[in-house]
């Protein structure tokens, strides 16, 4: 524990009824929120929860998650790129995750 690992995270964001949904591509993880800003936070928080649970179970982070279904990759390819942002940061007792490429697209 304590090793800093860099990840590339891509996600497609889309509206479903009154909620925004974010679907990661490299890892089949999704989150939802009422605003895009809140969605970015929830998406990173959900990924971090997976990382922490994996570490607590002595599993390399995110290796047990499959990639998202192909339909989301297609939505991402057709989507409009959002302005690059720094992903939300979480205070943890050890450095475990660094997103060096955080790409979001609206579908």
MOLIN-V377296 format. One line per field, one symbol per residue. ss: DSSP state (@ for helix, = for strand, . for the rest). phi: phi as a letter, one per 40 degrees, with the letter a starting at -180 (. if undefined). A space follows every 10 residues. Layout:
ss->???
phi->???
This chain:
ss->....====== ======..== ====.....= ===..@@@@@ @@@@@@@@@@ @@@@@@.... .........@ @@@@@@@@.= =......... ......==== ======.
phi->.hccbcbbbb abbacbfbbc bbbcccbcbb aaacbccccd cccccccccc ccccccbfbc dgccccccdd dccccccccc ccddbccdbb cbcacbabcc abbbbcb
